[in-house]
Amino acid sequence: MNAVPSAHSLRAAADRLVSTLAAHSDPEYRLTILKRLARRLGEDRYPLFLRLLEVVAESDDAHAQRLIADTFGTALRRMDLPGGALSSWGATRLPDASGPVAASAFSGQFFGGTPRRLLGPVEYLTVWHLQRTQRTALSAPTFRKSLARMIALLNRSEDARTLYPQKLAADAQNELEGAYTRATRERLAAIAAAWRAGRTPEEIAQAALDAAAADTPRGWVTHDL
């Protein structure tokens, strides 16, 4: 029977990821490793990838955090973020990953089919919280916590801290073939503005929620990461 990965399993997987990245000095190859992990977990298991990043963000290992953040900096320079799939306003139905996920998911198997679109970590969390997708909506407290941790991690890299809000601001100006609702674009713009203004990760996450407070649909069932 599948089981939710334990905290020990997550820490061990995060340690293996950091060790693998640290074994290579080429930033491009490090990005290849990170993208390969996201693919092997499967696009419908992208939340598990995000949880691994959170484990690093929660640790006291500044070197590991910089290693991950710098790899995302490389990805942003290439406009090639390790992404996960969410349906466009509920149009695409991928297998639901809201249930238990086996620790064996780290084995390298692929899951799901070709996604309609891929989103980087910040965009994924925002869409998951705000839009109707194949997943149960992410709760506001979990969104705030996860977004703040993600931004704190990314801030370890000067490139990521500079380039990610620029990307979000650009995304907020484009409809991206229906990838984002108007409300989501407003939240991405709020995140970008607060991030570029040098506010703390917690303030940036709160800015997204403050922008969303007026028109987030009521009565949604929400889910924790």
Salt bridges, closest charged atoms under 4 A:
GLU28 OE1 - ARG78 NH1 2.67
ASP44 OD2 - ARG45 NH1 2.66
GLU54 OE1 - ARG149 NH1 3.12
GLU58 OE2 - ARG149 NH1 2.29
ASP80 OD2 - LYS35 NZ 2.68
ASP80 OD2 - ARG78 NH2 3.50
GLU123 OE2 - LYS167 NZ 2.50
GLU158 OE1 - ARG161 NH2 2.07
ASP159 OD2 - ARG77 NH1 2.24
ASP171 OD2 - LYS167 NZ 2.64
GLU186 OE2 - ARG182 NH1 2.48
GLU186 OE1 - ARG187 NH1 3.40
ASP215 OD2 - ARG182 NH2 3.81
ASP215 OD1 - ARG187 NH2 2.48
